[in-house]
Amino acid sequence: MTNSELMKEDLKHIFHPCSQMKDYETIPLIPIKSGKGAYIKDFDGNEYLDCISSWWVNLFGHSNDYINKKIKEQVEELEHVIFAGFTHKPAVDLAKRLIALTPEPLQKIFFADNGSSAIEIALKMAFQYFKNKGDTRTQFISLQSSYHGETMGALAVSDTGLYKDIYNDILIQTIKAKSPALVSEDEAIEDMKKLLEENKGNISSVVIEPLIQCAAGMLMYDASYIKRLRKLCDEYGVFLIADEIAVGFGRTGTMFACEQAGISPDFLCLSKGITGGYMPLSVVLFTDDIYNAFYCDYNEGKSFLDSHSYTGNTLACAVANAVLDIFENENIIEKNKEKIEFIKEKTKKFETLENVVEVRQRGMVCAIELNAYENRRINLEIFQEALKEGIYVRPLGNILYFMPPYCFTFEQLEKMIEVTYKIVSTKL
Amino acid sequence: MTNSELMKEDLKHIFHPCSQMKDYETIPLIPIKSGKGAYIKDFDGNEYLDCISSWWVNLFGHSNDYINKKIKEQVEELEHVIFAGFTHKPAVDLAKRLIALTPEPLQKIFFADNGSSAIEIALKMAFQYFKNKGDTRTQFISLQSSYHGETMGALAVSDTGLYKDIYNDILIQTIKAKSPALVSEDEAIEDMKKLLEENKGNISSVVIEPLIQCAAGMLMYDASYIKRLRKLCDEYGVFLIADEIAVGFGRTGTMFACEQAGISPDFLCLSKGITGGYMPLSVVLFTDDIYNAFYCDYNEGKSFLDSHSYTGNTLACAVANAVLDIFENENIIEKNKEKIEFIKEKTKKFETLENVVEVRQRGMVCAIELNAYENRRINLEIFQEALKEGIYVRPLGNILYFMPPYCFTFEQLEKMIEVTYKIVSTKL
């Protein structure tokens, strides 16, 4: 079977995500046969370095031997069981470990399956917390250029026009505050304060992507904003929801991005890397105070009844535990520091290029903002040129970025940077 | 490790789905150590027949040897790859097979991960179809007592107060039509016609759970309603979305419930059983006409950009293919017929009991509606009594129901029915 045969079969039926399907008339869809470590390999035998961790999910490489071993063991024991009224060891272990890894105020955990659902759970819980206390607060604040997912609640608190605008008529309206990635930190904080003041008593929560607004184009801001936002939320008595779905599990250099601000959110949403890129799983961590607002006699009707069928999926929890094993056993966060420095050093030279606006980095995420070219989709040009050299990148518009799995060697990091540098400096 | 030890560890941190956590003070949470076939086994060595397929997901038993084999093979090859710009054989095979199994007009497929997301995709696509043609239709119609999921779009078209009412202030408002499970078919059709007429030009789609409104208490209605609804939707030019997340994959006796009406929906949402109860995966199937409304030059801005990270997850697709293999190789739909008849015969005697309102059945789903008892949570009583006899059921309020995996033997079906009969006839 060849690439073109499988592509033809695929395009008869499959509508791919985040795609204008007509683009596949000119840009071949690539059927991947296998993956190992940093590489994915197609049906024609070409290998590509997966420089964006297969959409920000992979951490320790494809078909990881240790994770595979754990999956094989788990399916022999228990693949899944209903999580209402029942539990299982992989979930209990995972809960305990995540709570030990995250800020101390986060003592409780709710399981779901995908990232959007985690956001919806946090939003619903924040709303219901106040509702349970007789206080109806219908509004949420999020940041301009934020992205929190695809379901209609998650979209409502998003501000990435590309994904959202067309649906505005079927979304609830929420409040957007200026983003510290787009204006100065002082201005962003002032704006947030103004909005909290204007809507006093009607806001249940503020939701942010800490440090990096990924989908908007890897827009970055400083931890000091989060610290100041935490204070504001306390002052106004509203919850702070940290959406670390993309940035959690070491992407920003620390295990979780919030650590860099030295604060705890009230809700922490995790997904993507949680299973090392193997399968869907998401969790929401929160405080005892929040938990207690739902804890009462059944007849009081204050339960939080959210329930996805695969909530707490046993297999996914076992995989997540394997991922945490690797973090511990291989001292990943510490080891990444050298790679982070390496990326920083090696990407400096992009700054000298005329068509480069900025090189920015937070931990293992590095973005190179290029000039926007009118009537040219340079993201596709870069994608295609890089593929020829065995490098897979997927720029967001004019933002070329790297988010490699942590298994990348220094040689692989260097190749990723050199190949794309050559393209940006000579082909655009 | 014992049940009580693990339960204690669990309750320190985990907020379970669809649970008032305080209930676990009196009703023990059960830690499951392993599962095999029809049974799940706890840490104290007790075994339970899983009579509700672990929340309607399991089809061929726990830790199924064939599915396990396929998972082990797949992780060695490729666990997951980004599904934008790339594809893989398990997804292409699954797409082809699902399209062959579903009504002919459904020729295209979009992958997601959980059921709620599939519903949101269908709603968003239906809305955007018209929007892409310059027609803004902001309304959706669903049925009274419907349940379509937990995210805010899926909740908005749901009508199960228990899960929804508390969130009304943060949901968009949608239109509810009378349910054929609650009023006569004629009355339901008349009401739907009236609503379609009143909101002419403003409705993009009607969404239903074909044949069984599961979460509302296994409320059932006839295929003839679906046939008439299909006609109405055509007459008014609105899409029909069939939510077969719970009822698909043989639950109602046919592979898909819509078959019994001899019609095709415009959108078909599938999840739960699609992976035989192993892990999250969902898909939305739709027509070429719908696909074509999004197919154009990128700059026209009509793409459908929805994108969950684990969309088209390779491992889950491989599992779904294994599930379809079992359906084919073991001739499951045909073989289930005898089990369906067996359940029908054996549950007849419930009808003679004074506290039984009705016994109803569609295929492998059988519900026994009991009298409601004021100030008694008989669902919990039945659950606990049955557990003592090694039977796991989870009545919805006063609705005792069975939705066993297809691997149940006749002896196991009989035990399930006999044990619960004894409880209903002597303990309530």
Chai-1 contact restraints between the chains, C-beta under 6 A:
chainA,res_idxA,chainB,res_idxB,connection_type,confidence,min_distance_angstrom,max_distance_angstrom,comment,restraint_id
A,E9,B,V92,contact,1.0,0.0,6.0,A-B,restraint_1
A,D10,B,T87,contact,1.0,0.0,6.0,A-B,restraint_2
A,D10,B,V92,contact,1.0,0.0,6.0,A-B,restraint_3
A,H13,B,A95,contact,1.0,0.0,6.0,A-B,restraint_4
A,H13,B,I99,contact,1.0,0.0,6.0,A-B,restraint_5
A,H13,B,K108,contact,1.0,0.0,6.0,A-B,restraint_6
A,H13,B,I109,contact,1.0,0.0,6.0,A-B,restraint_7
A,I14,B,A95,contact,1.0,0.0,6.0,A-B,restraint_8
A,I14,B,I109,contact,1.0,0.0,6.0,A-B,restraint_9
A,F15,B,K108,contact,1.0,0.0,6.0,A-B,restraint_10
A,F15,B,F110,contact,1.0,0.0,6.0,A-B,restraint_11
A,H16,B,A84,contact,1.0,0.0,6.0,A-B,restraint_12
A,P17,B,F83,contact,1.0,0.0,6.0,A-B,restraint_13
A,P17,B,A84,contact,1.0,0.0,6.0,A-B,restraint_14
A,P17,B,S307,contact,1.0,0.0,6.0,A-B,restraint_15
A,P17,B,T311,contact,1.0,0.0,6.0,A-B,restraint_16
A,C18,B,A84,contact,1.0,0.0,6.0,A-B,restraint_17
A,C18,B,L305,contact,1.0,0.0,6.0,A-B,restraint_18
A,C18,B,S307,contact,1.0,0.0,6.0,A-B,restraint_19
A,S19,B,A84,contact,1.0,0.0,6.0,A-B,restraint_20
A,Q20,B,Y298,contact,1.0,0.0,6.0,A-B,restraint_21
A,Q20,B,S303,contact,1.0,0.0,6.0,A-B,restraint_22
A,M21,B,Y295,contact,1.0,0.0,6.0,A-B,restraint_23
A,K22,B,Y295,contact,1.0,0.0,6.0,A-B,restraint_24
A,L29,B,T87,contact,1.0,0.0,6.0,A-B,restraint_25
A,I30,B,F86,contact,1.0,0.0,6.0,A-B,restraint_26
A,P31,B,T87,contact,1.0,0.0,6.0,A-B,restraint_27
A,I32,B,V81,contact,1.0,0.0,6.0,A-B,restraint_28
A,I32,B,F86,contact,1.0,0.0,6.0,A-B,restraint_29
A,I32,B,H88,contact,1.0,0.0,6.0,A-B,restraint_30
A,S34,B,E77,contact,1.0,0.0,6.0,A-B,restraint_31
A,S34,B,L78,contact,1.0,0.0,6.0,A-B,restraint_32
A,G35,B,L78,contact,1.0,0.0,6.0,A-B,restraint_33
A,I40,B,V81,contact,1.0,0.0,6.0,A-B,restraint_34
A,S54,B,V81,contact,1.0,0.0,6.0,A-B,restraint_35
A,S54,B,I82,contact,1.0,0.0,6.0,A-B,restraint_36
A,W55,B,I82,contact,1.0,0.0,6.0,A-B,restraint_37
A,W55,B,S309,contact,1.0,0.0,6.0,A-B,restraint_38
A,V57,B,S309,contact,1.0,0.0,6.0,A-B,restraint_39
A,S63,B,E79,contact,1.0,0.0,6.0,A-B,restraint_40
A,N68,B,V75,contact,1.0,0.0,6.0,A-B,restraint_41
A,I71,B,V75,contact,1.0,0.0,6.0,A-B,restraint_42
A,K72,B,K72,contact,1.0,0.0,6.0,A-B,restraint_43
A,V75,B,N68,contact,1.0,0.0,6.0,A-B,restraint_44
A,V75,B,I71,contact,1.0,0.0,6.0,A-B,restraint_45
A,E77,B,S34,contact,1.0,0.0,6.0,A-B,restraint_46
A,L78,B,S34,contact,1.0,0.0,6.0,A-B,restraint_47
A,L78,B,G35,contact,1.0,0.0,6.0,A-B,restraint_48
A,E79,B,S63,contact,1.0,0.0,6.0,A-B,restraint_49
A,E79,B,Y278,contact,1.0,0.0,6.0,A-B,restraint_50
A,H80,B,G277,contact,1.0,0.0,6.0,A-B,restraint_51
A,H80,B,Y278,contact,1.0,0.0,6.0,A-B,restraint_52
A,V81,B,I32,contact,1.0,0.0,6.0,A-B,restraint_53
A,V81,B,I40,contact,1.0,0.0,6.0,A-B,restraint_54
A,V81,B,S54,contact,1.0,0.0,6.0,A-B,restraint_55
A,I82,B,S54,contact,1.0,0.0,6.0,A-B,restraint_56
A,I82,B,W55,contact,1.0,0.0,6.0,A-B,restraint_57
A,F83,B,P17,contact,1.0,0.0,6.0,A-B,restraint_58
A,A84,B,H16,contact,1.0,0.0,6.0,A-B,restraint_59
A,A84,B,P17,contact,1.0,0.0,6.0,A-B,restraint_60
A,A84,B,C18,contact,1.0,0.0,6.0,A-B,restraint_61
A,A84,B,S19,contact,1.0,0.0,6.0,A-B,restraint_62
A,F86,B,I30,contact,1.0,0.0,6.0,A-B,restraint_63
A,F86,B,I32,contact,1.0,0.0,6.0,A-B,restraint_64
A,T87,B,D10,contact,1.0,0.0,6.0,A-B,restraint_65
A,T87,B,L29,contact,1.0,0.0,6.0,A-B,restraint_66
A,T87,B,P31,contact,1.0,0.0,6.0,A-B,restraint_67
A,H88,B,I32,contact,1.0,0.0,6.0,A-B,restraint_68
A,V92,B,E9,contact,1.0,0.0,6.0,A-B,restraint_69
A,V92,B,D10,contact,1.0,0.0,6.0,A-B,restraint_70
A,A95,B,H13,contact,1.0,0.0,6.0,A-B,restraint_71
A,A95,B,I14,contact,1.0,0.0,6.0,A-B,restraint_72
A,I99,B,H13,contact,1.0,0.0,6.0,A-B,restraint_73
A,K108,B,H13,contact,1.0,0.0,6.0,A-B,restraint_74
A,K108,B,F15,contact,1.0,0.0,6.0,A-B,restraint_75
A,I109,B,H13,contact,1.0,0.0,6.0,A-B,restraint_76
A,I109,B,I14,contact,1.0,0.0,6.0,A-B,restraint_77
A,F110,B,F15,contact,1.0,0.0,6.0,A-B,restraint_78
A,D113,B,N114,contact,1.0,0.0,6.0,A-B,restraint_79
A,D113,B,P280,contact,1.0,0.0,6.0,A-B,restraint_80
A,N114,B,D113,contact,1.0,0.0,6.0,A-B,restraint_81
A,N114,B,N114,contact,1.0,0.0,6.0,A-B,restraint_82
A,N114,B,H308,contact,1.0,0.0,6.0,A-B,restraint_83
A,E120,B,T151,contact,1.0,0.0,6.0,A-B,restraint_84
A,E120,B,M152,contact,1.0,0.0,6.0,A-B,restraint_85
A,F127,B,I170,contact,1.0,0.0,6.0,A-B,restraint_86
A,Q128,B,I166,contact,1.0,0.0,6.0,A-B,restraint_87
A,K131,B,I166,contact,1.0,0.0,6.0,A-B,restraint_88
A,T136,B,D169,contact,1.0,0.0,6.0,A-B,restraint_89
A,T138,B,D169,contact,1.0,0.0,6.0,A-B,restraint_90
A,T138,B,I170,contact,1.0,0.0,6.0,A-B,restraint_91
A,E150,B,D306,contact,1.0,0.0,6.0,A-B,restraint_92
A,T151,B,E120,contact,1.0,0.0,6.0,A-B,restraint_93
A,T151,B,T151,contact,1.0,0.0,6.0,A-B,restraint_94
A,T151,B,G153,contact,1.0,0.0,6.0,A-B,restraint_95
A,M152,B,E120,contact,1.0,0.0,6.0,A-B,restraint_96
A,M152,B,M152,contact,1.0,0.0,6.0,A-B,restraint_97
A,M152,B,G153,contact,1.0,0.0,6.0,A-B,restraint_98
A,G153,B,T151,contact,1.0,0.0,6.0,A-B,restraint_99
A,G153,B,M152,contact,1.0,0.0,6.0,A-B,restraint_100
A,Y163,B,L305,contact,1.0,0.0,6.0,A-B,restraint_101
A,I166,B,Q128,contact,1.0,0.0,6.0,A-B,restraint_102
A,I166,B,K131,contact,1.0,0.0,6.0,A-B,restraint_103
A,D169,B,T136,contact,1.0,0.0,6.0,A-B,restraint_104
A,D169,B,T138,contact,1.0,0.0,6.0,A-B,restraint_105
A,I170,B,F127,contact,1.0,0.0,6.0,A-B,restraint_106
A,I170,B,T138,contact,1.0,0.0,6.0,A-B,restraint_107
A,I172,B,I172,contact,1.0,0.0,6.0,A-B,restraint_108
A,K272,B,S309,contact,1.0,0.0,6.0,A-B,restraint_109
A,G277,B,H80,contact,1.0,0.0,6.0,A-B,restraint_110
A,Y278,B,E79,contact,1.0,0.0,6.0,A-B,restraint_111
A,Y278,B,H80,contact,1.0,0.0,6.0,A-B,restraint_112
A,M279,B,M279,contact,1.0,0.0,6.0,A-B,restraint_113
A,M279,B,N313,contact,1.0,0.0,6.0,A-B,restraint_114
A,M279,B,L315,contact,1.0,0.0,6.0,A-B,restraint_115
A,P280,B,D113,contact,1.0,0.0,6.0,A-B,restraint_116
A,P280,B,P280,contact,1.0,0.0,6.0,A-B,restraint_117
A,P280,B,Y310,contact,1.0,0.0,6.0,A-B,restraint_118
A,Y295,B,M21,contact,1.0,0.0,6.0,A-B,restraint_119
A,Y295,B,K22,contact,1.0,0.0,6.0,A-B,restraint_120
A,Y298,B,Q20,contact,1.0,0.0,6.0,A-B,restraint_121
A,S303,B,Q20,contact,1.0,0.0,6.0,A-B,restraint_122
A,L305,B,C18,contact,1.0,0.0,6.0,A-B,restraint_123
A,L305,B,Y163,contact,1.0,0.0,6.0,A-B,restraint_124
A,D306,B,E150,contact,1.0,0.0,6.0,A-B,restraint_125
A,S307,B,P17,contact,1.0,0.0,6.0,A-B,restraint_126
A,S307,B,C18,contact,1.0,0.0,6.0,A-B,restraint_127
A,H308,B,N114,contact,1.0,0.0,6.0,A-B,restraint_128
A,S309,B,W55,contact,1.0,0.0,6.0,A-B,restraint_129
A,S309,B,V57,contact,1.0,0.0,6.0,A-B,restraint_130
A,S309,B,K272,contact,1.0,0.0,6.0,A-B,restraint_131
A,Y310,B,P280,contact,1.0,0.0,6.0,A-B,restraint_132
A,T311,B,P17,contact,1.0,0.0,6.0,A-B,restraint_133
A,N313,B,M279,contact,1.0,0.0,6.0,A-B,restraint_134
A,L315,B,M279,contact,1.0,0.0,6.0,A-B,restraint_135
